[in-house]
């Protein structure tokens, strides 16, 4: 890939990682809600997760990196858990997604180092 494509891939992965960390914080708050509060919060949580999923699919299409497909899978699992109110292990899903985003960032940095060394 070109220098520009590697930079873009890195930026996409970093942006996703930030969004996933926010999702983890939101999930902590969502998990603590009860009754009517949870109904409204569920809609907001799902909207946020759907936005992250869309960003992930964009990154996957742009880079064709397997890590982004794996992040998308983890996000779909979290969304299913939010929809069914079965929140056990949802933070584990998000944690795995953060780890995969970090792996994608690392891969892009390594690719950029190779590009710079060859210039």
C-alpha positions in Angstrom: 0.0 0.0 0.0 1.0 3.6 -0.4 2.2 5.9 2.3 -1.2 7.7 2.2 -3.2 4.5 2.4 -1.2 3.3 5.4 -1.7 6.7 7.2 -5.4 6.5 6.4 -5.6 2.9 7.7 -3.8 4.0 10.9 -6.2 6.9 11.4 -9.2 4.7 10.9 -7.9 2.2 13.4 -7.1 4.9 16.0 -10.6 6.5 15.6 -12.2 3.1 16.0 -10.1 2.4 19.1 -11.3 5.8 20.7 -14.9 5.0 19.8 -14.6 1.5 21.3 -13.2 2.9 24.6 -16.1 5.3 24.7 -18.5 2.4 24.0 -17.0 0.6 27.0 -17.7 3.5 29.3 -21.2 3.9 27.9 -21.8 0.2 28.5 -20.8 0.6 32.1 -23.4 3.3 32.6 -26.0 1.4 30.5 -25.5 -1.7 32.7 -26.2 0.3 35.8 -29.6 1.7 34.6 -32.9 0.1 35.5 -36.5 0.3 34.5 -37.6 3.0 32.1 -34.1 4.6 32.0 -32.8 1.5 30.3 -35.3 1.6 27.5 -34.3 5.0 26.3 -30.6 4.4 26.9 -30.9 1.2 24.9 -31.8 3.2 21.8 -28.9 5.6 22.3 -26.5 2.7 23.0 -27.6 0.8 19.9 -27.3 4.0 17.8 -23.8 4.6 19.0 -22.8 1.0 18.4 -24.3 1.1 14.9 -22.3 4.2 14.1 -19.1 2.3 15.2 -20.1 -0.7 13.1 -20.5 1.6 10.1 -17.0 3.1 10.7 -15.6 -0.4 11.1 -17.1 -1.5 7.8 -15.7 1.5 6.1 -12.3 0.7 7.5 -12.6 -2.9 6.5 -13.5 -1.9 2.9 -10.7 0.6 2.7 -7.9 -1.6 4.1 -9.2 -5.2 3.7 -7.6 -6.0 7.1 -9.0 -9.0 8.9 -8.9 -7.1 12.2 -11.7 -4.8 11.1 -13.9 -7.7 10.2 -13.2 -9.2 13.7 -14.1 -5.8 15.3 -17.3 -5.8 13.4 -18.1 -9.3 14.6 -17.5 -8.2 18.2 -19.7 -5.2 17.8 -22.5 -7.2 16.3 -22.3 -9.5 19.4 -22.5 -6.5 21.7 -25.5 -5.1 19.8 -27.3 -8.4 20.1 -26.6 -8.4 23.9 -27.9 -4.9 24.3 -31.0 -5.7 22.3 -31.8 -8.8 24.4 -30.6 -7.2 27.7 -28.1 -10.0 28.2 -25.1 -7.9 29.0 -22.8 -10.5 30.4 -19.4 -10.5 28.7 -20.3 -7.4 26.6 -17.3 -5.6 28.0 -15.2 -8.6 27.1 -16.4 -8.3 23.5 -15.5 -4.6 23.5 -12.2 -5.3 25.1 -11.4 -7.8 22.3 -12.4 -5.2 19.7 -10.1 -2.6 21.3 -7.3 -5.2 21.2 -7.9 -5.8 17.5 -7.9 -2.1 16.7 -4.6 -1.8 18.6 -3.2 -4.6 16.4 -4.4 -2.8 13.3 -2.7 0.4 14.5 0.5 -1.5 15.1 0.4 -3.2 11.7 0.0 0.2 10.0 2.9 1.7 12.0 5.1 -1.2 11.0 4.2 -0.8 7.4 4.9 3.0 7.6 8.4 2.2 9.1 9.1 -0.1 6.1 8.0 2.6 3.7 10.2 5.2 5.4 13.2 2.9 5.5 12.9 2.2 1.8 12.7 5.9 0.8 
